[in-house]
Amino acid sequence: MTSTVPKTAPTAGVPVGLTTTRAPFIELAQSAGELYIDQPYELYSDENHDTWSRLLERIRPRWERYANRKFLEGVDTLQLDMRRVPRCSDINRFLEPRTGFKAKPVSGYVPAYKFFDCLKQREFPTTITVRDGSSLDYLPEPDIFHDVAGHVPMHTDRAFADALVKFGEFAERAARRAGEIRDEKERIQVLTSNMKGLARFFWFTVEFGLMRDRPGTAIAPGACRVYGSGLLSSYGEIAHSVESPTVQRFPAQTEWIINQYFEIHHYQPLLFVIEDFEHLFYLVHDLERKLDAGLLDNLQPGEPEVNEVDLKSFLDAALAS
Ligand SMILES: [Fe+2]
């Protein structure tokens, strides 16, 4: 669905901005029930462009120091403009020919099943608002800097992109398995547990994953590089995740990851470390095997809590399968 929301700014000639905390265009789209939208580029204000520029400028040296090589190659591939908020259409000109992935503008929160299903279609739901320029560091919800600068560079890598598609397939299989359960209470319990497992795995890998540094390029003996987008888009936490002696860095293992709860509103005290991307792809394969074997059906309770919207999105898929 493309947007039918009017793009006219209230004050002619002065863009009202697409700021996370105030974006009338987004509010209108949401109230009209429009999830997939066009990116109304002319609405970005000078402040939005300035915020993007400052975010990118200050994090670049930290990317050089802490990010993994494939991410840095992806940043080069995308040719992100330092001065202007990116257009998704420009991003996609560089991205789609490499892996088939596209940044797909959305008006806000995408229910969990729809999010995973987009990945299956090689579409990445992309927030188009920019955080407020007065709070560069802290943002409880995603913005375009997190989604485009944090996530999309990794989508230029063929094997990583293929792994993302698998998450969409896992969601489909989890829904289909739950759809075969007659008893409603049991169906919801099993589905909720599977959803937790998928969310935790996604969180501790795609969003907050660390990778063992390769010999010869180590920041320090035993140090890590970052491949998780939540870290790559956080000026403070990218350094904290690698340098802080208070962070627990555990070897990544599927059964530990899917049973580990997490909270989103503070720096992560516990992160999982993969050896290399081959290790990650093995873990994704292992998750698939465990899901099919029913080993995600009764996971440790706790965060993330499964909200009504996300559960409904999976239940709808389960009952349609
Ligand atoms: Fe994210």
Residues whose N, C-alpha, C, O or C-beta is under 5 A from the ligand:
A	BS01	LIG	S229
